[in-house]
Amino acid sequence: MSPSRAFWNNPLGPKTTHFWGPIANFAVVGAALIDTQNPPEMISGNMTTVMCVYSALFMRFAWVVRPRNYLLLLCHASNETVQLYQLSRFVKAQGYLDQKKEEAKEQ
């Protein structure tokens, strides 16, 4: 069997939602990457936190499901990375880190 036919007939191949779901989900990663260009004041802390939890849960799902869906794992690992970066921008913009440094200096 040729490699292309093996890929086509794979349980995680392009004939299944196990392939197209993660491909479509990469749009979320793309949108998050574009949002990194926006000022941090526009970031929703609640939504970014929810996206971090969502991606963490689905990374675990992609790892434990049989057969393992590495494409879904990659998609959510990428989203988790971008969302954590956004969350760090939000925290810095809100001044949470500066408050902690000032409290530590006072004690």
KABEL-V111784 format. One record per residue. N is the residue number from 1. RES is the residue in one small letter. PSI is psi in radians with two decimals (none if undefined). OMEGA is omega in radians with two decimals (999 if undefined). D_LAST is the distance of its C-alpha to the last C-alpha in Angstrom with 1 decimal. Layout:
N,RES,PSI,OMEGA,D_LAST
N,RES,PSI,OMEGA,D_LAST
//
This chain:
1,m,2.36,-3.12,70.3
2,s,2.71,3.14,68.8
3,p,-0.62,-3.14,65.0
4,s,-0.66,3.09,65.1
5,r,-0.66,3.10,67.0
6,a,-0.73,3.10,64.6
7,f,-0.75,-3.12,61.7
8,w,-0.68,-3.08,63.6
9,n,0.05,3.14,64.4
10,n,2.55,3.10,61.0
11,p,-0.30,3.09,59.3
12,l,0.30,-3.07,56.4
13,g,-3.09,-3.03,58.7
14,p,-0.03,3.06,59.4
15,k,0.06,-3.03,61.7
16,t,2.83,3.04,58.8
17,t,-0.30,3.10,55.8
18,h,-0.30,3.07,53.7
19,f,-0.88,-3.03,54.3
20,w,-0.49,3.08,54.3
21,g,-0.96,3.10,51.3
22,p,-0.64,3.12,48.8
23,i,-0.78,3.12,50.7
24,a,-0.59,-3.13,50.3
25,n,-0.36,3.09,46.6
26,f,-0.28,3.05,46.0
27,a,-0.58,3.10,46.4
28,v,-0.72,3.11,43.0
29,v,-0.77,3.12,41.5
30,g,-0.75,3.12,43.4
31,a,-0.70,3.12,42.2
32,a,-0.67,3.09,38.6
33,l,-0.71,3.10,39.2
34,i,-0.66,-3.13,40.8
35,d,-0.32,3.11,37.8
36,t,-0.28,3.11,35.5
37,q,-0.26,3.14,37.2
38,n,2.73,3.09,36.2
39,p,2.58,-3.09,33.1
40,p,-0.33,3.12,30.1
41,e,-0.32,-3.13,30.2
42,m,-0.10,-3.09,33.4
43,i,2.33,3.03,31.9
44,s,1.99,3.14,31.9
45,g,-0.70,3.14,28.8
46,n,-0.82,-3.10,30.8
47,m,-0.68,3.13,33.8
48,t,-0.70,3.09,32.1
49,t,-0.75,3.10,30.4
50,v,-0.73,3.13,33.8
51,m,-0.60,3.09,35.4
52,c,-0.79,3.13,33.0
53,v,-0.78,3.13,33.8
54,y,-0.85,-3.11,37.5
55,s,-0.63,3.11,37.8
56,a,-0.75,3.13,36.0
57,l,-0.74,-3.11,38.4
58,f,-0.41,2.99,41.4
59,m,-0.75,3.11,40.5
60,r,-0.76,3.11,40.7
61,f,-0.80,-3.12,43.9
62,a,-0.49,-3.13,45.5
63,w,-0.66,-3.04,44.7
64,v,-0.35,-3.14,46.2
65,v,2.58,3.11,49.2
66,r,2.25,-0.11,52.5
67,p,2.64,-3.13,53.5
68,r,2.37,-3.12,50.0
69,n,1.56,-3.08,49.6
70,y,-0.53,3.11,47.9
71,l,-0.74,3.08,48.5
72,l,-0.69,3.10,46.5
73,l,-0.79,3.12,43.8
74,l,-0.75,3.14,43.7
75,c,-0.85,-3.08,43.6
76,h,-0.50,3.03,40.7
77,a,-0.69,3.09,38.7
78,s,-0.77,3.14,39.3
79,n,-0.71,3.12,38.2
80,e,-0.74,3.14,35.1
81,t,-0.85,-3.12,34.1
82,v,-0.71,-3.13,34.7
83,q,-0.66,3.09,33.0
84,l,-0.64,3.06,29.8
85,y,-0.79,3.12,29.9
86,q,-0.72,3.14,30.5
87,l,-0.67,3.10,27.6
88,s,-0.66,3.07,25.3
89,r,-0.73,3.13,26.7
90,f,-0.82,-3.11,26.2
91,v,-0.75,3.11,22.5
92,k,-0.73,-3.12,21.9
93,a,-0.56,3.14,24.1
94,q,-0.21,3.12,22.3
95,g,0.25,-3.14,19.0
96,y,-0.69,-3.12,17.3
97,l,-0.64,3.12,16.0
98,d,-0.65,3.12,14.7
99,q,-0.73,-3.13,12.7
100,k,-0.71,3.14,11.0
101,k,-0.71,3.12,10.3
102,e,-0.70,3.11,9.0
103,e,-0.67,-3.14,6.6
104,a,-0.64,3.13,5.5
105,k,-0.61,-3.11,5.6
106,e,-0.50,-3.07,3.8
107,q,none,999,0.0
//
